[in-house]
Amino acid sequence: MDEHIVILIIALVVLFYGYISKWLARFYISGPMVFTLLGLLMSPYGLDVAQVKVNADFVTILVEIALVLVLFSDAALLDLKLLKQSWQLPARLLFIGLPITVVAGAIVARYFFPDFPTLYLLMLALLLTPTDAALGKAVVSDPKVPKKIRSTINVESGLNDGIIFPILITVVAMILSGLEKAQDNTWLMYVGEQILFGALVGGVVGYLGTKLQTFCFKREGMVETYLNLIPIALAILAYYLAEAFSGNGFIAAFFAGLYAGNTSEMARGHIEDFAESEGELLVLISFFIFGLAFVPTTLPYVTFDVVIYSLLSLTLLRMLPVMVSLIGTKLDLATMAFIAWFGPRGIASILYVLIIAHEMGGIKGFETLYSVVTVTVLMSILAHGLSAQPLANWYAKRHPDTESSAKQD
């Protein structure tokens, strides 16, 4: 019955936050803060209203749907035409900053957790690398912040989870195969199939589905209401179809979104509408589940080393690689630090770790690593949620958007 109680609580939380969301925003209190806190409040660490296991079917299904739709919408909202015109900064972040972040994260983790195998430490670094622009929403949505900077942060957030996920499933496959089997190529063939068939199926579903939608709508074969529902159905279809063909459903969802959003302006607009309403609801529910199920499970394993490493992951291990990747650009130090700071850890880390916990059969053996993710995300929810608007205001005053001003003149 706990599942029904959780559903009822989620409905009440949505109502509560919805009614006072604008008032809370004045105090820089974000949705992820509220939903995570209320999830923790309802957990055994609070009022003990409901107890939900991390690997419960209810949690797994909810998390899988949320991740499918997040990957689909993130990819769909990446404007590849616009990216071609201003690709330099995002490319530096993704192809220089991101690898350095992963390597540095794994190397430093060796110092704090010397007893763990290298693959475990690499998995930890990968889990903590994807960024979540939603936790710094004020930065990417504030028109006072120069468009180039907003776009750079947004593109990095939209693409890095899609880049990290194939690498992450490779590492997980190697861990699950065991040291003996890791000597042969079975895990490599498995990962290759997952990525190849996932990308192919996702691309075909996204492309053909969107083309069919445009064809039917132009010939007045569709009711306009269903334009917002088609993308959701395409994302879920891509996921299950890829799984049926030995591909990875999450990779399929990402590629389906990439094709859907970049082959039809109409589809992109409706996907954006979905991401701002139903998509955001799923994200907030995921934060609630994080506070309700994942935090209570991993909090007992938090140690001093876990806290220090989490703090480093959120600051130096993120900021230094980003600033190194931006050396040689015309950006000043303040801009480099601004971009580097707004790499929040949020929904991607939460969803990835919950999916992996399900694949691994729970958290046994990975308690310390998962507790690092818990502490890092909790720190990020608070730090980036409180700092987003003040820092956006501060930066905008010192770096006005000259491009926008010139267009207005």
Solvent accessible surface area in square Angstrom, and as a share of the most:
residue,aa,sasa,rsa
1,M,170,0.76
2,D,49,0.25
3,E,70,0.31
4,H,115,0.51
5,I,61,0.31
6,V,0,0.00
7,I,94,0.48
8,L,109,0.54
9,I,13,0.06
10,I,17,0.09
11,A,49,0.38
12,L,99,0.49
13,V,6,0.03
14,V,49,0.28
15,L,91,0.45
16,F,100,0.42
17,Y,36,0.14
18,G,48,0.46
19,Y,175,0.67
20,I,52,0.26
21,S,35,0.23
22,K,160,0.68
23,W,132,0.46
24,L,15,0.08
25,A,59,0.46
26,R,166,0.60
27,F,110,0.46
28,Y,85,0.32
29,I,58,0.29
30,S,29,0.18
31,G,6,0.05
32,P,12,0.08
33,M,24,0.11
34,V,12,0.07
35,F,1,0.00
36,T,6,0.03
37,L,117,0.58
38,L,29,0.14
39,G,0,0.00
40,L,46,0.23
41,L,75,0.37
42,M,34,0.15
43,S,0,0.00
44,P,64,0.40
45,Y,118,0.45
46,G,37,0.36
47,L,114,0.57
48,D,71,0.37
49,V,64,0.37
50,A,2,0.01
51,Q,107,0.48
52,V,18,0.10
53,K,153,0.65
54,V,10,0.06
55,N,60,0.31
56,A,24,0.18
57,D,105,0.55
58,F,41,0.17
59,V,1,0.00
60,T,13,0.07
61,I,102,0.52
62,L,31,0.16
63,V,2,0.01
64,E,40,0.18
65,I,64,0.33
66,A,0,0.00
67,L,1,0.01
68,V,4,0.02
69,L,9,0.04
70,V,15,0.09
71,L,2,0.01
72,F,2,0.01
73,S,10,0.06
74,D,44,0.23
75,A,0,0.00
76,A,0,0.00
77,L,66,0.33
78,L,10,0.05
79,D,51,0.26
80,L,63,0.32
81,K,144,0.61
82,L,71,0.35
83,L,33,0.16
84,K,152,0.65
85,Q,141,0.63
86,S,43,0.28
87,W,130,0.45
88,Q,92,0.41
89,L,10,0.05
90,P,5,0.03
91,A,23,0.18
92,R,69,0.25
93,L,2,0.01
94,L,7,0.03
95,F,138,0.58
96,I,74,0.38
97,G,2,0.02
98,L,15,0.08
99,P,58,0.37
100,I,66,0.33
101,T,15,0.09
102,V,14,0.08
103,V,85,0.49
104,A,25,0.20
105,G,5,0.05
106,A,16,0.13
107,I,115,0.59
108,V,42,0.24
109,A,0,0.00
110,R,90,0.33
111,Y,176,0.67
112,F,28,0.12
113,F,12,0.05
114,P,85,0.54
115,D,136,0.70
116,F,41,0.17
117,P,70,0.44
118,T,89,0.52
119,L,38,0.19
120,Y,48,0.18
121,L,3,0.01
122,L,50,0.25
123,M,0,0.00
124,L,0,0.00
125,A,4,0.03
126,L,0,0.00
127,L,0,0.00
128,L,5,0.03
129,T,9,0.05
130,P,1,0.00
131,T,7,0.04
132,D,9,0.04
133,A,13,0.10
134,A,48,0.37
135,L,4,0.02
136,G,3,0.03
137,K,105,0.44
138,A,24,0.18
139,V,1,0.00
140,V,25,0.14
141,S,66,0.43
142,D,13,0.07
143,P,100,0.63
144,K,109,0.46
145,V,0,0.00
146,P,18,0.11
147,K,103,0.44
148,K,100,0.42
149,I,7,0.04
150,R,45,0.16
151,S,30,0.19
152,T,3,0.02
153,I,6,0.03
154,N,74,0.38
155,V,17,0.09
156,E,8,0.03
157,S,13,0.08
158,G,6,0.06
159,L,30,0.15
160,N,2,0.01
161,D,4,0.02
162,G,14,0.14
163,I,53,0.27
164,I,0,0.00
165,F,9,0.04
166,P,27,0.17
167,I,76,0.38
168,L,0,0.00
169,I,22,0.11
170,T,28,0.16
171,V,4,0.03
172,V,12,0.07
173,A,10,0.08
174,M,44,0.20
175,I,24,0.12
176,L,96,0.48
177,S,21,0.14
178,G,25,0.24
179,L,140,0.69
180,E,142,0.63
181,K,126,0.53
182,A,24,0.19
183,Q,153,0.68
184,D,66,0.34
185,N,96,0.49
186,T,79,0.46
187,W,42,0.15
188,L,93,0.46
189,M,129,0.58
190,Y,108,0.41
191,V,7,0.04
192,G,37,0.36
193,E,73,0.33
194,Q,19,0.09
195,I,59,0.30
196,L,99,0.49
197,F,77,0.32
198,G,0,0.00
199,A,22,0.17
200,L,100,0.50
201,V,21,0.12
202,G,0,0.00
203,G,8,0.08
204,V,82,0.47
205,V,11,0.06
206,G,0,0.00
207,Y,90,0.34
208,L,104,0.52
209,G,13,0.13
210,T,1,0.00
211,K,90,0.38
212,L,111,0.55
213,Q,7,0.03
214,T,31,0.18
215,F,107,0.44
216,C,42,0.25
217,F,63,0.26
218,K,148,0.63
219,R,149,0.55
220,E,157,0.70
221,G,64,0.62
222,M,38,0.17
223,V,96,0.55
224,E,113,0.51
225,T,98,0.57
226,Y,116,0.44
227,L,2,0.01
228,N,56,0.29
229,L,87,0.43
230,I,49,0.25
231,P,4,0.02
232,I,39,0.20
233,A,57,0.44
234,L,17,0.09
235,A,0,0.00
236,I,61,0.31
237,L,89,0.44
238,A,0,0.00
239,Y,20,0.08
240,Y,134,0.51
241,L,65,0.33
242,A,0,0.00
243,E,78,0.35
244,A,80,0.62
245,F,121,0.50
246,S,59,0.38
247,G,1,0.01
248,N,11,0.06
249,G,0,0.00
250,F,13,0.05
251,I,7,0.04
252,A,0,0.00
253,A,0,0.00
254,F,16,0.07
255,F,66,0.28
256,A,0,0.00
257,G,0,0.00
258,L,31,0.15
259,Y,95,0.36
260,A,1,0.01
261,G,1,0.01
262,N,38,0.19
263,T,47,0.27
264,S,15,0.10
265,E,125,0.56
266,M,54,0.24
267,A,2,0.02
268,R,31,0.11
269,G,32,0.31
270,H,34,0.15
271,I,1,0.00
272,E,75,0.34
273,D,73,0.38
274,F,7,0.03
275,A,26,0.20
276,E,111,0.50
277,S,60,0.39
278,E,84,0.38
279,G,10,0.09
280,E,61,0.27
281,L,70,0.35
282,L,29,0.15
283,V,21,0.12
284,L,16,0.08
285,I,18,0.09
286,S,1,0.01
287,F,0,0.00
288,F,0,0.00
289,I,0,0.00
290,F,0,0.00
291,G,0,0.00
292,L,2,0.01
293,A,2,0.02
294,F,0,0.00
295,V,0,0.00
296,P,17,0.11
297,T,46,0.27
298,T,0,0.00
299,L,52,0.26
300,P,86,0.54
301,Y,93,0.35
302,V,45,0.26
303,T,73,0.42
304,F,156,0.65
305,D,60,0.31
306,V,0,0.00
307,V,53,0.30
308,I,53,0.27
309,Y,2,0.01
310,S,0,0.00
311,L,87,0.43
312,L,43,0.22
313,S,6,0.04
314,L,6,0.03
315,T,37,0.22
316,L,93,0.46
317,L,19,0.10
318,R,11,0.04
319,M,40,0.18
320,L,99,0.49
321,P,5,0.03
322,V,3,0.02
323,M,35,0.16
324,V,77,0.44
325,S,1,0.01
326,L,1,0.00
327,I,115,0.58
328,G,70,0.67
329,T,36,0.21
330,K,210,0.89
331,L,35,0.17
332,D,69,0.36
333,L,125,0.62
334,A,35,0.27
335,T,4,0.02
336,M,21,0.09
337,A,32,0.25
338,F,9,0.04
339,I,0,0.00
340,A,0,0.00
341,W,45,0.16
342,F,3,0.01
343,G,1,0.01
344,P,2,0.01
345,R,3,0.01
346,G,1,0.01
347,I,10,0.05
348,A,5,0.04
349,S,0,0.00
350,I,0,0.00
351,L,0,0.00
352,Y,1,0.00
353,V,0,0.00
354,L,6,0.03
355,I,14,0.07
356,I,8,0.04
357,A,0,0.00
358,H,71,0.32
359,E,98,0.44
360,M,34,0.15
361,G,58,0.56
362,G,11,0.11
363,I,22,0.11
364,K,179,0.76
365,G,42,0.40
366,F,15,0.06
367,E,38,0.17
368,T,35,0.20
369,L,0,0.00
370,Y,0,0.00
371,S,0,0.00
372,V,0,0.00
373,V,0,0.00
374,T,0,0.00
375,V,15,0.08
376,T,0,0.00
377,V,0,0.00
378,L,51,0.26
379,M,47,0.21
380,S,0,0.00
381,I,7,0.04
382,L,102,0.51
383,A,35,0.27
384,H,1,0.00
385,G,9,0.08
386,L,78,0.39
387,S,24,0.16
388,A,4,0.03
389,Q,50,0.22
390,P,50,0.31
391,L,60,0.30
392,A,0,0.00
393,N,45,0.23
394,W,101,0.35
395,Y,4,0.01
396,A,10,0.08
397,K,162,0.69
398,R,136,0.49
399,H,39,0.17
400,P,85,0.53
401,D,16,0.08
402,T,97,0.56
403,E,103,0.46
404,S,41,0.26
405,S,52,0.34
406,A,70,0.54
407,K,166,0.70
408,Q,155,0.69
409,D,155,0.80
